[in-house]
Amino acid sequence: MKQITATLLAAASCALLLGCSQPEAQASASTPPAEQLVFSDEFSEPALDRSKWNVIGPSFWVNEEEQAYVDSPQTIRFLPGEDVDGSEDGVLVLQPRFEKSFETPTGREADFISGRITTAGKFDFTHGRAIARIRMPDATGVWPAFWLLGNGSWPGTGEIDIMEYVGEDDWIGVALHGPGYSGETPLVNKYFFEDGTDATTWHEYEVDWNTDRILFKIDGRLIYRATRSMVEYYGEWRFDTAKHIILNFAVGGIYPFKTNGIEEPYKGVSADTVERIKLGEIAMEVDWVRVYKRTE
């Protein structure tokens, strides 16, 4: 013990009096791993980059949502950065529109149209960090999301919900879905914003995932951790396979309905939200999306 104490004192004296450097291993312990940017879209162009993104069409329908997705500048548009307060560059705008009795190719009628884009078949990745800077509307029953999905059949393909929002501006949700933990998944968390901020201001929503754990963050702050052991308690870990990116703006549906219980005028959607959609006041704004992979 005396020898250890003497060694520590000597090291401290060296650092204080002589400016000695700390050992190499000790210095590198706090150094973050090197990363490489492998995907980004700053949305600085006036149109969607079709080399990066696909647009989902009106035949697609899930979760009892009230909208139909369409490929249109009405629902997927862009604004220059100087036109959007707080943006860093151009902005992607996913915007629902009221379109009474819009008929889809499958014969379903919807009173709303909206936008959904995905990188499926154009970009995916296994492990790394995906981050998007997003601002939400204050509108009960909207359902915008930023998430990752595997390339197989759901739920076996694995799903990472980085940010889901049902229009209650004081919180957002994160979740994992897979075989044995899909739908009403136990691997879910609500993050309630601190006083002075909410979902209607700009935030960076992030997932950082590897073969052992999945970390969810807002503005760099850890809000939920799911470990491999936690997932495997319920079913198979399906997060060592490639996932693609999805950004979408749904209107109503099962998640908003289970949260707010609204049945009329639309499932999960308030009358006030409907009127504001008609006026063109509601949109999800995305400043940028970036994906990083570790290089060591």
Helices and strands as residue ranges (DSSP letters): H 2-13, I 14-18, H 24-28, E 35-41, E 54-55, E 67-69, E 76-79, G 81-83, E 91-94, E 97-103, E 109-114, E 116-118, E 128-135, E 142-150, E 159-164, E 171-177, E 188-192, E 203-209, E 213-218, E 221-227, H 228-234, E 243-251, H 254-260, H 271-278, E 284-294
